[in-house]
Amino acid sequence: MKLHIANLGAVKEATIDLSKKLIVFSGPNGTGKTYAAYVVYAVTNLKNKGLFFPSSGPDWRTLFDTGKEEKTIHAQDVYHFRKNEIERVCKEANNIFSVSEERRDEFFGDFQMDTCDSEEEFALEYHAKQISATINFGVEGFRVEKLPNSNKVIVEIQRQDIGLKEFNGFVHHALYGQVLARLAFSPITANTILPVERNSIYTFAKELSLRRQTLVDQMQAVANSMHSVQNENALVDLLFKRSVRYPEPIREALIVADDLTAISKIKGPYYSFAKDLEGDVLNGSVIIGKDGDVQFASNRAKTKKLSIYLSSSSVKTLSSLVIYLKHIAQPNDLIIIDEPELNLHPDNQILLARLFARLINKGLRLLISTHSDYIIRELNNLIMLSSKEPRVAEVAKEYGYQHDEHIAPDDIGAYLFHFKKSNSRTVIVEDIPVADNGFEVSTIEATIKSMNEVSEELFYNLRHGNRYNEQA
């Protein structure tokens, strides 16, 4: 799926290919990379999509009795569901960025977004592909399978809370929309975002608690509205109104921080990758305490557990990724990381790039926004590692690369965000060609070249300047 974005802040337009396993945003500060990442997150966040979709489709109310049902879901219905959901994200853009509804038009009045495929193109692709996904309603679990070269979709109960049978009417409406969401945004089935504020989320989790802030907002709203509320339904609307105190990615991070005790009981399929990240980069272990607090135990002093706020900046920055990989991540999740290089020494940035390659080769998907020349250069090394040239394999072995630390050029999409001119207010987003030897971020290369020229000139004059002055 290619997502076309127009008039998003300074970004005039951009087309992002979300089918790529690894997407790289790069460019100078203030060019809209974080805006674009937030929008991609909102579009691919499937948790609440279609929960109350007006259902004229299959009836799922007998699913609790049968345990497994096969339905026909046509491409036209999926395509229009996706279109409507993307339009909804556009209309609610102010909530993504925590902008008041009164100022929505000021910031996002011209914002537009759509996919690049026609209904006919989508139908051909949809009919041919096989789709597998999981839907969770609390402890309730459903497996969704779309058969290849068919419009048949099988939904099967994986886990069942008997008490939810009483709400099969709710499941009927909510499940259809959630099934459509998995079909519409395939291969992405879930996502998470690690914003630059992640180094503070667990440090100040208690103070920033989303539940506490939401309760305060709701109580204030009720108090301010007591004289104007006419019926109980209006009060219910107030109580279920979500807080917009924080941008959506920060709200989602705070929800995870609130639920760490429950999350810690789950051991996910990427647990071993998290352990590698802890061992190779952090040299210790990120631990969730009994009260849901995050701690760190260094390999140099394993019996001493430090609170997250006493731990190093690298631990604060990477703890959210460690916890996600240990307990939450599932195949085809999209992980969006804003500036993964934060607080990391260059050697650890390189190790992180190598971990990214291993993750995408094991079924995860990544979008990173980076200024790091070390990460980009190492990604280029990993792209070259995918070559079938015999000598490349020998070099990989010589330098200790693992067999799954490679990236095929076709699996990566790279984008340069930059102003066309120094005095321009409009950002251009260009596709960066990815060849068998990698890709080049021109703005970073230009800065490095300029620095090298200055250094060489200074060094030359430092060593030889007096001699030339004497000869002159």
Buried (B, 14 or more C-beta within 10 A) or exposed (E): BBBBBBBBBBBBBBBBEBBBBBBBBBBBEEBBBBBBBBBBBBBBBBEEBBBEBEBEBBEBBEBBEEEEBEBEBEBEBBBBBBBBBBEBBBEBBBBBBBBEEEEBEEBBEEBBBBBEBEEEEBBEEBBEBEBBBBBBBEEBBBBBBBEEEEBEBBBBBEEBEEEBEEBBEBBBBBBBBBBBBBBBBBBBBBBBBBBBBBBBBBBBBEEBBBEBBBEEBBEEBBEEEEEEBEEEEEBEEBEEEEBBBBBBBBBBBBEBBBBBEEBBEEEBEBBEBBBBBBEBBBBBBBBBBEEBBBBBBBEEEEEEBBEBEEBBEBBBBBBBBBBBBBBBBBBBBBBBBBBBBBBBEBEBBBBBBBBBBBBBBBBBBBBBBBBBBBBBBBBBBBBBBBBEEEEBBEBBEEEEBEEEBBBBBEBBBBBBBBBEEEEEEEBBBEBBEBEEEBBBBEBBEEBEEEEEEEEEEEEEEEEEEEEEEEEE
